[in-house]
Amino acid sequence: MSSSERIELSIDPCTWDPMDEDMVSLDPIGFHSEEEPYKDRIDSYQRKTGLAEAVQTGVGQLNGIPVAIGVMDFQFMGGSMGSAVGEKITRLIEYATNKFLPLIIVCASGGARMQEGSLSLMQMAKISSALYDYQSKKKLFYVPILTSPTTGGVTASFGMLGDIIIAEPNSYIAFAGKRVIEQTLNTTVPEGSQGAEYLFQKGLFDLIVPRNLLKSVLSSGYDRFDRKEGIVSIFRWGFPGKNRRIFLQFLIKDIQSVRIEVKEGIYARRVLYMDIRGRGAIPLTRTDENLTPREIEQKAAELAYFLRVPIEVF
């Protein structure tokens, strides 16, 4: 999937506003190649893809939520990260910081661009530094989406720095590739050990989400009940249009009941809660969700059965 197709899939129609479209890489170290000069290779990929560089950045709306988003394109030199890619992503993060926007970066890359030498490696530190200010100082919310492949310097930097990390099914995610590891260490890499499903079981990221559900998950949040680990995780954006993240984790054994409350008003609304020992009632639905009483009751029954707790109605 190209970066333009990804933007069309993810961003609401007529809301995409690109940034730094004309920023391109030069040849900072005078890279010599007997096959094709670096500048000529960039020109070739620009004609082939219609893009100036291996990432598109900008702002738009995701189901009505304003977001800053960067989408890497593997069709442009394998999505490799050179100075221009690093600068575009850094500027996107700084813009999101100043405007208090949620940040999403879709990763698809073979890693740092070797034609720019150590300058390409420096982009890892530059982007990570901008993310530190965005996440740790401003307390804003960043989600990387790992697609196939996500490797090298992208994996080693902003690909793994998210508040919530999402991967697509069957994605190839690694730092060094299978062939490089086997040739360097003279060992065999087990088949599938660099696949999303295997890495998810090892705790490398939080969710595996199919492409057709990604927009819905990003805009509405998710609940994860892991009986094997005995943990419940709840993630919400918070208030619509606001970059206020809600991410809670607690033990399944502390869940005492599932509760349905009726909120009175012009139209009575039912809200689903979980009662957590020592934490009180944690809402699982909102009053503005258009769920019928039957849907709420069915959801409560399924959850109570899974958690083996009683249902209370207030």
N, C-alpha and C positions, 0 to 999 in steps of 0.2 A: 504494500500500500504506500503510495507516494505521500509526501507531506501535505500537498494540496488536497488530496482525497481525505486525509485524516482531519484536516481543518474543516472541510465540508461536513464530515460525519459528526464532529464534536461540537462545533460552534453554531449557535443559532443563526439562521439566514439573515443576511444584511447587517450583521453586527461585527464582522471581522475588520479590524483596523491594523494593518501591518506596520512594523517598525524596522528601521534601518535596512530597507530593501536593497539599497545600492551598495552596501558594504561588501567588499571583496578582499580576498587575500592577495598580497603581493608575493614577491620572492625574496624574503628577508635575508636568507643565507646564501643566495645564488646557487640553489640546488642543481647539481649536474646529473643528468641522466642521458645515457646513450640512446635510449628508446625515444623519449619525448620530453622536451623542456617542460618544467613545472608550469610556467605561464601558459604554454600551449595546451597543457592537459586541463587546466582550469577552464580555459576558453572552450575546450571540447565538451566538458561536462555542462557548462552553462548553456551551450547550444542544444545539448541532448535533453536536459531536464527543464530548461526554461527558468532555472533558478540562478541567483547570483552566488549562493553558497549552500553548504550542507545543512543549514537550519533555517526555518522560518520562525520569526518571533512577532508577537503583536498582542493586542487585547481584543476581547470579544465577550459575548455572553453565552453561558452554558445553562440552558433551561432558565434563563432570566437572571442568573448570577454573574456579575461582572468578574472576569478572570484575566490574568496575564498568562499567556501560554507560548511555549516554544516547542516546535515540532521538528525533529531531526529527519533527514532524508537519506536513506542508505543508498539510493540511486546516484547520489552525488559523491563520487570518490569514497564509497563505502561509509558515508556519514562521518568521515574522519574529522577530527577536531583540530583545526588550525587556529591562527590568531584571530581571524575574522569570526569564526564560529564562537570562540571563547568570548570575544568582545560583545557580540550580539546577545549572547546568553547573559553576560554580566550586566549589560545595560537593561535587559528585560527585568532582571532581579532588582536592580536599583529603582527602576520605574515602579515595579510592584511594591517596593518598600515605601516609596514616597507617597503612593496613592492608596496604600493599605489594601492591596488586592490579593486574593488567593493566587497562588502560583502553581502552574502545572507544566512539567517538561516531559515530552514524549521522547524517549531515548531509542535510537537505532543507529549504532555506530560500531566500527571496527577499532575505535580508540584514537589516540593522538596521531596527527598527520606527520609522518616521518620527513616529508619534504621541508618542514619548517624546524626540524631539530628540536633543541631545548625550548624554543619559543612556544612550541605546541604543548610541551609538558607544563610550562608555566601557567597555561590556561586552567589547569586543574586547581592550582592554589588560588588563582584570581577569582574563579567562580565560587570556590568553597568559602573564601573570605566574604564575598558578597552575601552568600547564603547565611553565614554566621550572623551578620548584621540583621538580615531579614528575619531569621528564626529566633535567635537567642536574645537579641536586643529589642526588636520590635514585636516579638511574640506572634508572628504571622505564620500562615499555614502553607506548606509546600508539599506537593504530591508528584513524585517521579513515576512515570509509567514505562516499564521495561518491556520493549518489544524485541523481536528477533532480527538480528543479533544485538545484544548489548554487551560490549567487551572492552578490555583495555582501560585507558584513562577515564572513560566515561563511567564505567563501573566503579573505578577506584576513586571517583570524586562525587559529582552531583547525582549520579544514578543511585547511590546508596545513602544519601543524606536526607531523605524525606521524613516528614512526620508520619506519613503513611506511605508505604511503598507498594505499588500495584504492578503485577506482571500479567502479560497475556498468556493464554494457554500455549504449551509446547514451545515457548520461547527459548532460545539459546542464550544463556547468561553466564558470563565468565570474566575473569581477568585475562589470563593467558589461554589461548586456544588449545585444544586437545593435541594437535600435532606438535606445537611448540613445547608443551609440557613433556610429551613423550620423548622428543628428541633431546631436550635439555637434561632431563632427569633420568633418561633411560628406564622409564617405567611405563606401565600401561594405565591409562585413564579409563575407569569403568564406563561402559556404555550408558548414556542417560544421566550421568552424574553432573552434567552441566545444563540439564534441562530444568524448566521452571517448576514442574511438579516435584521433582526430587529435591530441589533447593527450598521449595516451600515447606516440605516436611522437616527440613533442617533449620527452619526459622529465619531464612534470609530475607523474606519480605512478608507482608501482611495479607495480601489477597491475590488470588488468580481470578481475573474477570474476563469473560469473553468479550470480544470487540463490540458486539451488538448491544451489550448491557452496560458498557463503560460509561456512557453519558449519564444514564440513570443513576448509577452507583455514585459517580462523582458529584451529582447535584443533590442527591437525597441522603447520602450516608449509608451505613450498613451496620448490621448486628452480626457478631460471630460467636457461636456457642461451640466450644471445643470440649466435649465430654472427656476425651482422652487426657487432655492437660488439666481439665477441671477449671477452665477460665472462660469468662464472658467478656467480650470486647464490644463497646458501643462507640460509634463514630458519627458525629453530626457536624455539618458546617456551622450550625447555630442559627442565627436569625437570617432570613432571606436577604441576600444582597450584602451581608456583612461578613467580614473575614474574622469570625470568632469561632475557633474550633472547639469542639467538645469531644474528648477522647477519654473514655473511662474503661477501666479493667477491674474486675473483681472475681472472686471465687464462686463457682457454681454452688458449693456447699453452703454459702452464706445467703442464697436466695430462699426466702421464707414463703413467698406466695406470689401469684400473678393476680393483679387487681384491675378491675374495670370500674372506672369512675364516670358518672354522668355529669357533664358540665352544662348547667342550666343557662338558658338564653333564649333568643328568638327561635333558634333551632337547637335542640338538645344535642350535644356531642358526647360521644363515648371516647374516653382516652384509656389506653392500656399502659399499665405500670408494672414494674417488678419491685417487690419489697425486699430490700437488702439489709441484712443484719448490720447495724452500726452506720448505715448510709441513708436509710429512709427510702422513700419511693422514687424510683428512677423511671421517667417516662420513655416508652418505646414508640408511641405515636403522638401526633400533635393535634390540637383542636381544629386546625385548618385542613387536616387530611380528610378527604371525602370518602371515608370508609363507612359502609352501612353497618347497623347494629349486628347483623348476621356475620359480616366479615370480621368485625372486632371479636365477636364471641368465638368464631372458628379459629382465629389467630390465637386467642387466649387459651382455648382448649388444646391446640397443638403444642403450644409452648409449655403449658402445665404438664401435659403428658410426657414431653421430652425431659423436662426438669424434675418430674415427679414431685410436684408441689401442688397445693390446693389453689382454687380460683376464688377470689373474693369480689363481691359486687357492692359498690357504694353509690 
